[in-house]
Amino acid sequence: MWSGISLNLIELGHFAAYLAFFVAITQALAPVAARIFKMPSLRAISVNAAPLIFLLTTVGALTIVYSFLTDNFSVLYVVTNSNTHLPLFYKVAALWGGHRGSLYLWVWILTAYTAAVGYHGRTRYPDRLAVIMAIQGALIAGFYGLVIFLSDPFTRIFPIPAQGQNMNPLLQDPGMVIHPPMLYMGYVGFSIPFAFAMTALLTNWKSELWIGHTRRWSLVAWGFLTAGIIFGAWWSYYVLGWGGYWGWDPVENASFMPWLMGTALIHSITVQERRRMLHTWNIFLIITTFALSLLGTFLVRSGVLASVHTFSAAPGQGIYLLTFMVVVLTLAFGLFLIKGGYQHAEESFISPLSRESMFIWNNVIFTVACACVLLGTLYPLFLQAASGARISVGPPYFDLVMVPIFLIMLVVMGIGPLVSWRKANLSKLRGRLLLPGLVGVALGAALWFVFGKIYWTAPVAVALVGFVATSIIANMGRAIWQRKRQHHERLSRAFVKTVLGNRRHYGGMIVHAGILVIAIGLIGSGLFKANKLVMMAPGDILHLAHERVRFDGVQDIRGADFTAVQGRLTVLNNGAQLRPEQRVYLGSPMEVTRPSVNSTLLRDVYVDIGNHHHGKWEVHLFVNPLVNFIWLGGGIVLSGVAFSLSDRLGRRRKQPVGSEAMSAPL
Amino acid sequence: MKYILLLCCFWVWAVPAFGATVVHESALHRREIAIAKTLRCTVCQAESLAESQAGIAQDMRKLIREKLRAGETPDQIKAYFVARYGDYILLKPPFDPLGAILWIWPFALFAVLGGVAVVMMRRRARAPLPPPTPELAPEDRARIEALTRQEQSTDA
């Protein structure tokens, strides 16, 4: 009696989720109770609740996964998102393949982060941990309320249907398995800096004691958010079949906004650590970043915007999420207005030409970028709600507005790391800018010369990428050379010592390099792409951008839970076979296009197959140069984040030696 | 000479194509797509007419093609769609009373935030340094020493 067992298990999960909800409420209230009843020992409840909530939520998640694996169609969520033919891989991922489950994943990740902070804080910030945990507990309870009362993934359905509907066909791709967890780890991760900042405001926590931890947690969240966005683009590119990876879709924008503010944040925190200023601004950035994460969740999950990301959602959920968001942000910004200035800058600004001023310009630009995306995304919604007038803000607008902003970012990115803290020496700076400037201009001019008639952004962007890359390399070379001379070391040793000795800085530089690689990919695929849509009979050849592709015909194929017409094409230049498909999934009337891609480092040949008329098939061929640079750059960015985070670990291992040395004179 | 060379190159390049029809995309289609990219599909979310698979989008693309054949300019065609569907159909909002804020916003924001940054930096540069942190109170110093001792004992 398999079904008998799983019936019990899903109810166990349901019970665990309810229990977790109440424990989260207790977690949120414990420090308050401790204060009211003057029983400080109650604060321990908050800290100890964290692993318990995580455990209970994990039990709930595992029972859902188990229900998918055993095709337990008495669970509504399983019926609507799976059937017996769904491959095993996707049955596990189906946990976040629908609306209810994806909200559950949100909460699950939130509880995991909370447990992680609870563990991390036991030795590092035990005095404030209870308050941090209480704020996290309040957020968990808020989201659990939504999950349990309005979008319960444990809901049962009777009579039990014999077969389920299928998972959304567009989501049946390995990219979908990775993209949502990564993105949520990013979104949710920014709740931790938020909890730190709230705790600091509530308890007058001296910022030197918490900003370092906040920086690391922010960096973790930022890394996951970056990975989530890149995987999302990757999925969009390889699955949706429109030949692109970023369409300024409101939902994409919703993930891009916290990324922009998070980027401003991780730069701005450095200023506070090094120069003890911008305390208030950093708290504002932390709250705003988390606010945008909440806004993203609201936009995607409420059904305000419909897209591939929005699963059918009941209207009550939108109102719940909106109310929750308004309450959290009113409290947060209210607290910020009352106590935001609890700590003043302790050092004064020395020169408008200094590293700190460059970081401030970085913040200005990223804030403007974020505000532009925000207005472009929300203005049509507001306008429609306010006056009923409908306008559209689409890719042509965003490309026109955002590309210049990105170019300005590159300028600051090239100059910033060359400027020294406090007060830069102008003539020295000029000398350092000379070589990168020349290299950039030369590259831009070369591109202009080779391609002639191109849009102005191409040579400018290439020039800036060359400029920044040279400035990174030159800066690093200078540091290594200096060390080599001072310590009389071999070059290789000086290199290793320099880079390993300042992981934060060089981790950041690796991230910058990764961003440059992504920029190269964006320039190539954005400005030099080509595509043709034609009708082809078997044997026909299509020429596009030096690529020749022959159409060899079609065949019918059958997959685990779909049937498809598969096109057969050959790239004549390298003999690669392309197999684009037009699939029809079980339980779904729509046809789903699956592109096929022949990918090399320098270009992708990307093809879709469409309908046929009179023995000819519609073939949509794209040649997208340098797309792989985007994924490669994403990998470099993530490795840079990891390298930067390895900083503290390396130092801790060395610590015993240091403390011995210190204790010697005593 | 140059032409013969070019021809040779082309011949080598085109050899495997002998005996097969080389398909071309019509210039008309190219112009049609260029226009379709600036217009939104009215039944889809956030998709242009060029990308949408919806039936109505295909009909609208056909209409664009017919109008191009009839010799209308892209601006005339866009104006036709705006007249029927309103500004909603344009993916790039026009600079009119409703859309103007979208175009002014980036510049205004840059000006305001940049201005605030400059003023703040100036003011901070002139501001006197805050008083140095006061000496540690004896009980704090005792606490630090106790903590240091505790840490050393755990290290050992």
Boltz contact constraints between the chains, C-beta under 6 A:
constraints:
  - contact:
      token1: [A, 242]
      token2: [B, 51]
      max_distance: 6.0
  - contact:
      token1: [A, 249]
      token2: [B, 46]
      max_distance: 6.0
  - contact:
      token1: [A, 306]
      token2: [B, 45]
      max_distance: 6.0
  - contact:
      token1: [A, 307]
      token2: [B, 45]
      max_distance: 6.0
  - contact:
      token1: [A, 346]
      token2: [B, 130]
      max_distance: 6.0
  - contact:
      token1: [A, 348]
      token2: [B, 124]
      max_distance: 6.0
  - contact:
      token1: [A, 348]
      token2: [B, 127]
      max_distance: 6.0
  - contact:
      token1: [A, 348]
      token2: [B, 129]
      max_distance: 6.0
  - contact:
      token1: [A, 349]
      token2: [B, 121]
      max_distance: 6.0
  - contact:
      token1: [A, 349]
      token2: [B, 124]
      max_distance: 6.0
  - contact:
      token1: [A, 349]
      token2: [B, 125]
      max_distance: 6.0
  - contact:
      token1: [A, 352]
      token2: [B, 121]
      max_distance: 6.0
  - contact:
      token1: [A, 360]
      token2: [B, 117]
      max_distance: 6.0
  - contact:
      token1: [A, 364]
      token2: [B, 113]
      max_distance: 6.0
  - contact:
      token1: [A, 364]
      token2: [B, 114]
      max_distance: 6.0
  - contact:
      token1: [A, 364]
      token2: [B, 117]
      max_distance: 6.0
  - contact:
      token1: [A, 368]
      token2: [B, 109]
      max_distance: 6.0
  - contact:
      token1: [A, 368]
      token2: [B, 110]
      max_distance: 6.0
  - contact:
      token1: [A, 371]
      token2: [B, 109]
      max_distance: 6.0
  - contact:
      token1: [A, 372]
      token2: [B, 106]
      max_distance: 6.0
  - contact:
      token1: [A, 375]
      token2: [B, 105]
      max_distance: 6.0
  - contact:
      token1: [A, 389]
      token2: [B, 98]
      max_distance: 6.0
  - contact:
      token1: [A, 390]
      token2: [B, 88]
      max_distance: 6.0
  - contact:
      token1: [A, 391]
      token2: [B, 87]
      max_distance: 6.0
  - contact:
      token1: [A, 391]
      token2: [B, 88]
      max_distance: 6.0
  - contact:
      token1: [A, 391]
      token2: [B, 93]
      max_distance: 6.0
  - contact:
      token1: [A, 391]
      token2: [B, 98]
      max_distance: 6.0
  - contact:
      token1: [A, 392]
      token2: [B, 40]
      max_distance: 6.0
  - contact:
      token1: [A, 392]
      token2: [B, 88]
      max_distance: 6.0
  - contact:
      token1: [A, 392]
      token2: [B, 91]
      max_distance: 6.0
  - contact:
      token1: [A, 393]
      token2: [B, 93]
      max_distance: 6.0
  - contact:
      token1: [A, 394]
      token2: [B, 91]
      max_distance: 6.0
  - contact:
      token1: [A, 396]
      token2: [B, 38]
      max_distance: 6.0
  - contact:
      token1: [A, 396]
      token2: [B, 91]
      max_distance: 6.0
  - contact:
      token1: [A, 396]
      token2: [B, 92]
      max_distance: 6.0
  - contact:
      token1: [A, 397]
      token2: [B, 92]
      max_distance: 6.0
  - contact:
      token1: [A, 401]
      token2: [B, 106]
      max_distance: 6.0
  - contact:
      token1: [A, 532]
      token2: [B, 25]
      max_distance: 6.0
  - contact:
      token1: [A, 534]
      token2: [B, 23]
      max_distance: 6.0
  - contact:
      token1: [A, 534]
      token2: [B, 25]
      max_distance: 6.0
  - contact:
      token1: [A, 536]
      token2: [B, 23]
      max_distance: 6.0
  - contact:
      token1: [A, 539]
      token2: [B, 20]
      max_distance: 6.0
  - contact:
      token1: [A, 540]
      token2: [B, 21]
      max_distance: 6.0
  - contact:
      token1: [A, 540]
      token2: [B, 23]
      max_distance: 6.0
  - contact:
      token1: [A, 541]
      token2: [B, 17]
      max_distance: 6.0
  - contact:
      token1: [A, 541]
      token2: [B, 20]
      max_distance: 6.0
  - contact:
      token1: [A, 541]
      token2: [B, 22]
      max_distance: 6.0
  - contact:
      token1: [A, 542]
      token2: [B, 23]
      max_distance: 6.0
  - contact:
      token1: [A, 572]
      token2: [B, 16]
      max_distance: 6.0
  - contact:
      token1: [A, 656]
      token2: [B, 155]
      max_distance: 6.0
  - contact:
      token1: [A, 659]
      token2: [B, 155]
      max_distance: 6.0
  - contact:
      token1: [A, 663]
      token2: [B, 152]
      max_distance: 6.0
